[in-house]
Structures are given as structure tokens and as C-alpha cells.
Amino acid sequence: MKPRMLNWTVLIVDDSKLTVRAVERALDILLCFTDESDLGLTELASRVGLHKSTVHRLLASLEGKGFIIRDPASEKYKLGYRVWELSANLMQSDDMSVVLLPEMERLRDVVGETISLYVRDGQERIRIQAVQSRQAVRRVAPVGARLPLVVGASSKILVAFADKAIQNELLEGIVWPEGMSKKAFSKQLEHILEAGYATSIEERELGAAAVAAPIYNRTGQVVAALSVSGPANRLTADKMREQANIIMESARLMGRMIR
């Protein structure tokens, strides 16, 4: 009688992949609080596309480390104090958004409109600092907002003054909205390089206009876009041309400040 042969299937689990996946999911949960101050379990599960039981376990871990706080009364979650501890270390004296704030406030008082500072992150721009206009009707600019690189004065600055290799990569990766093309956008970039500044009127938002200039670091690379924005009926094309030199001079000063 022949011995019976057993077939075994060996399942190898890569713990590192599981760990990374858990970290990514936890970060996805934290990012849900970018535009909301408090969220319930069901809302969070829907936003990240996970089962409530999985989200509940991740929330428990984040709560244990102080990154999330649960309100027993509302049963909703919000960011914990550990997040603020981290952000306090980010906002040190050598942080660009802190260093340039006084000059942004001065520029706001000169031109009378909202001042913003944008940096590029992949195919998007992020507002890292803003000084609101004192006008009754003004352009409100929330810090942390992510916007597409294809429209807006700041977007055009960050693309136009980027290194050629980076610019080509950006242009190839852009999903062009209806009515726009790479050829037309590239033509705009040529004019912006000649002028030294960019403008936009109702490109991204009805009734809004903006003018922007590049900020260079010590190696001559563009690290940010300085933007002045306001209602289009006040910040007209003629007005933006009048203020362009003021804004470009302020951007040059900011470049010296971060060097």
C-alpha cells in the first residue's frame, strides 16, 4: 500500500505590505479632516471606502496616539492635539509661510486685496499662507486649499517659471478641460515669461480675478507664487497691469527674505 500524499498550499504573507496598507488607510482617515472639523464613523467609512469595523479599529489606534479625539456626546471624531504638536514644529521661524507673512500683510495694505502664497505639489497647487483683504466684499482664501495647475494666475506662474524638464512633465500630465489645449496654454506661458507675471479673470471661479508673480530661492528656482486676488469688478485687467510692478517687486523682496 502506497503512502498517501498530502498536498499543502503554503500562504506567505508579506507583513510589510500589510503594515504599509494600514498606515495608508490611517492617513486617508486623517486627510478626511482637511475640509471638515468633525466626522462620524459612517461618514469616515464612506469617504475612505472601507468597512466601518476596519475604520473603527484604525480610529482606535489614532485615538490611542492622540491624533484623533472622539466626542462621547455626538459620537463624532475630530483631530487630536498631537496634530497641533506636529504643526507647531512645522511653523518654525525658517518656514517660508511664516517668514513671508509680514511682507504679505504690507502688500495687502498697499493693494487692498487678498494676498496668497502657493506652492506646487505634483499636478496641484496648495495655498500655504493667506492674508485676507480688509474690504467688505473680498476674496476669502482658505489656507490648505488644493487647486488644479491648469487654471488661475498662480498655477500659470508655477508652470511657466518651472525648469523646462519639470514644465514638460507637468504639461504632459495635465487633463485639459473642455475649451483648453496644451498649445494654447503653452502660448500663454510664453507671454507670462516675457511679462514676469500672470493674470486670470474668472478662469476658475465666476466673479474672481487674480494677478501673480514668481518667488525664487537662492539657487534661482521658483519655490512659490505670490498672488493678489479679489472681485473681478474691482480687480480689473487695467488695475492688475497697474499693480503688476508692485507685486513683482514684493515677490523679489520675498525671494531675498528666504535666502
Beta strands, then each sheet from edge to edge (+ up, - down):
strand 1: 39-40
strand 2: 68-71
strand 3: 76-79
strand 4: 114-121
strand 5: 124-131
strand 6: 146-148
strand 7: 198-201
strand 8: 208-216
strand 9: 222-231
sheet 1: 1+ 3- 2+
sheet 2: 6+ 5- 4+ 9- 8+ 7-
end
